[in-house]
Amino acid sequence: MLIAALFFMTSAFAGNPRIASNWNRLKIMRSFSNKLVAIAQSFTHNPFGFKGWVLGLLLGLIPCGLVYASIATAVSYSNNFLLAGLSLFIFGLGTIPGLFLIAYSGGKYINKVE
């Protein structure tokens, strides 16, 4: 998650002209930014096959707000580990239908466009 945060910060700083002028003065950060962008672009230009699989794994490590809320709920049950685990398990089960629907619809849309 730290790598994702660094990537997003790098992208945001490089895209802002005021910050970019100061950002470019830092050669180490510019070098890091360029390497990170090159790695990311190698996965996003043609995200199919192995590259798509790796990109999915990496993006899957960035949790959304609902995941944070679910984890906060589980932490509130910290005196009962069974209940905390059960709440996270149920949350995971609840997300499966929506994720499959999105994946199925996206596949149908891509096939229709091609």
SVG drawing of the C-alpha trace seen along z (x, -y; Angstrom):
<svg xmlns="http://www.w3.org/2000/svg" viewBox="-25 -27 44 44">
<polyline fill="none" stroke="black" stroke-width="0.4" points="0.0,0.0 3.0,-2.3 4.1,-1.8 0.6,-2.8 0.6,-5.9 4.0,-6.9 2.8,-6.3 -0.3,-8.5 1.7,-11.2 4.2,-11.2 1.4,-11.4 -0.3,-14.3 2.9,-16.3 4.1,-15.8 0.7,-16.9 0.5,-20.2 2.6,-22.9 3.4,-24.8 4.5,-21.7 6.2,-20.2 8.6,-23.1 9.8,-22.4 9.5,-18.6 11.8,-18.6 14.6,-20.2 14.8,-17.0 16.6,-14.7 16.3,-11.7 12.5,-12.0 12.3,-12.7 14.3,-9.6 12.1,-7.6 9.0,-9.1 10.2,-8.2 11.0,-4.6 7.7,-4.2 5.7,-5.6 7.6,-3.4 6.8,-0.3 3.1,-1.3 2.9,-2.1 4.3,1.3 1.3,2.9 -1.4,0.4 -0.7,0.2 -1.8,3.7 -3.5,5.1 -4.3,8.6 -2.8,11.9 -0.1,12.0 0.2,8.1 -3.5,7.8 -3.3,10.4 -0.4,8.6 -2.2,5.3 -5.3,6.8 -3.3,8.1 -1.6,4.8 -4.8,2.8 -6.6,5.3 -4.2,4.2 -5.6,0.7 -8.7,1.0 -11.8,-1.2 -13.6,-3.1 -16.1,-0.3 -13.2,2.0 -11.9,-0.5 -15.4,-0.7 -15.6,3.0 -12.2,3.3 -13.2,0.6 -16.3,2.6 -14.2,5.7 -11.8,3.8 -14.6,2.7 -15.3,6.4 -11.7,6.9 -12.6,8.5 -14.4,11.2 -12.1,12.5 -14.8,14.9 -17.3,12.1 -14.6,9.8 -13.7,12.6 -17.3,13.4 -18.1,9.7 -15.2,9.5 -16.1,12.9 -19.7,11.7 -18.5,8.5 -16.4,10.5 -19.3,12.7 -21.5,9.6 -19.1,8.1 -18.8,11.2 -22.1,10.8 -21.4,7.2 -17.8,7.9 -18.9,10.8 -21.7,8.7 -19.1,5.9 -16.7,8.4 -19.4,10.1 -20.8,6.8 -17.3,5.5 -16.5,8.7 -19.8,8.4 -19.1,4.7 -15.6,5.4 -16.9,8.2 -19.6,5.9 -17.2,3.1 -14.7,5.3"/>
</svg>
